[in-house]
Amino acid sequence: MQPNTITIATDVLNNGTTENHVFTRHREEGLKSTYIGPSHSAVNQNVLAMYANNPKPSGNFPGTQKSAFKRTKDFTVVGVNGENVKLPAIVEVSFSIPAGVPVADQLILRQEVLNLLDQDAIMVPLNNLGDI
């Protein structure tokens, strides 16, 4: 379904300079692929998972193509008692697109979502409510 490695160019410092993070296929089961990234270990998750399903037509409805990816990475944070706790940060993106929607229109939807994800003015407050 997917390539054996996936390279994600990441702007770590948010200054326009990217570094490549390479994820290597760890497992593939049907239409689900799981990748592990640098620093992944049994006690430190650094995982990217993707899945898709085939649309199931019903009557005149051609069905819906569903797909998603899930990014999981462990971080150490200070617990309420002052001790360090290792917890996963999880980002999930899912798609539910009726079969037959043109690829060009799908691209526009993806570009809009990418733009939203890259706007600090939206994402920082949205993901830091407990810190405000």
C-alpha positions in Angstrom: 0.0 0.0 0.0 2.7 2.5 1.0 6.5 2.7 0.4 9.0 1.1 2.7 10.2 4.4 4.0 8.5 7.8 4.4 10.6 11.0 4.7 8.9 13.9 6.4 10.6 17.2 5.9 10.1 19.0 9.2 10.7 22.7 10.0 11.7 22.0 13.6 12.6 25.7 14.4 9.7 27.1 12.4 12.2 29.2 10.4 11.8 27.8 6.9 14.7 25.3 7.2 13.7 21.7 7.2 15.3 18.5 8.4 14.3 15.1 7.2 12.7 12.6 9.6 12.7 9.1 8.1 10.1 6.5 9.1 10.7 2.9 8.2 7.9 0.4 7.7 7.6 -1.8 10.7 4.4 -3.7 9.8 1.8 -4.0 7.1 -1.5 -5.7 7.5 -3.9 -5.4 4.6 -4.5 -1.7 4.1 -2.8 -0.6 7.3 0.9 0.3 7.4 2.8 1.1 10.6 6.1 2.9 10.5 8.7 3.6 13.2 10.8 6.8 13.3 14.2 7.7 14.7 14.5 7.3 18.5 11.7 4.7 18.5 12.2 1.9 21.1 10.2 -0.4 23.2 9.9 2.3 25.9 9.8 5.3 23.6 7.1 5.4 20.9 7.8 7.3 17.7 5.2 5.8 15.3 3.3 6.7 12.2 0.3 4.5 11.2 -1.9 4.8 8.1 -5.0 2.9 7.0 -7.6 2.9 4.2 -10.6 1.0 3.3 -12.4 0.3 0.1 -15.7 2.1 -0.6 -18.8 -0.1 -0.4 -21.5 1.0 -2.9 -25.1 0.9 -1.7 -27.8 1.5 -4.2 -27.0 4.5 -6.3 -24.4 5.8 -3.7 -20.9 4.8 -4.8 -19.6 4.5 -1.2 -17.1 6.4 0.8 -13.4 6.1 0.8 -12.1 6.3 4.4 -8.5 6.7 5.3 -6.5 8.1 8.1 -3.1 8.5 9.7 -2.1 8.6 13.3 1.1 10.0 14.6 2.2 9.0 18.1 5.3 10.2 20.0 6.2 9.9 23.6 7.1 12.9 25.7 8.2 13.4 29.2 6.2 16.0 31.1 6.1 17.1 34.7 3.2 15.5 36.6 1.0 17.3 39.1 3.1 15.9 41.9 6.3 17.3 40.3 7.6 13.9 39.1 8.3 13.2 35.4 5.7 11.2 33.5 6.1 9.8 30.0 2.9 10.2 28.0 2.1 9.9 24.3 1.1 12.9 22.1 -1.3 11.7 19.4 -2.3 13.5 16.2 -5.0 11.9 14.1 -6.2 13.0 10.7 -9.0 11.2 9.0 -10.7 11.4 5.6 -14.2 10.4 4.6 -14.5 11.2 0.9 -17.4 9.9 -1.4 -16.0 7.7 -4.2 -15.8 9.7 -7.4 -14.8 13.1 -5.9 -12.1 14.3 -8.3 -8.5 14.1 -7.1 -8.1 17.9 -7.8 -10.9 18.7 -5.3 -9.4 16.3 -2.8 -6.1 18.2 -3.2 -7.8 21.5 -2.4 -9.3 20.0 0.8 -5.9 18.7 1.9 -4.2 22.0 1.1 -6.8 23.8 3.3 -6.2 21.4 6.2 -2.4 21.7 5.8 -2.7 25.5 6.0 -4.8 25.3 9.1 -2.3 23.0 10.8 0.5 25.3 9.9 -1.1 28.5 11.5 0.4 29.0 14.9 -2.3 31.6 15.7 -4.9 28.9 15.5 -3.0 25.7 16.6 -1.1 27.0 19.6 -4.2 28.2 21.5 -6.2 25.2 20.4 -3.7 22.7 21.7 -2.7 24.5 24.9 -5.9 25.3 26.7 -4.7 23.8 29.9 -1.6 26.1 29.9 -3.5 29.3 29.3 
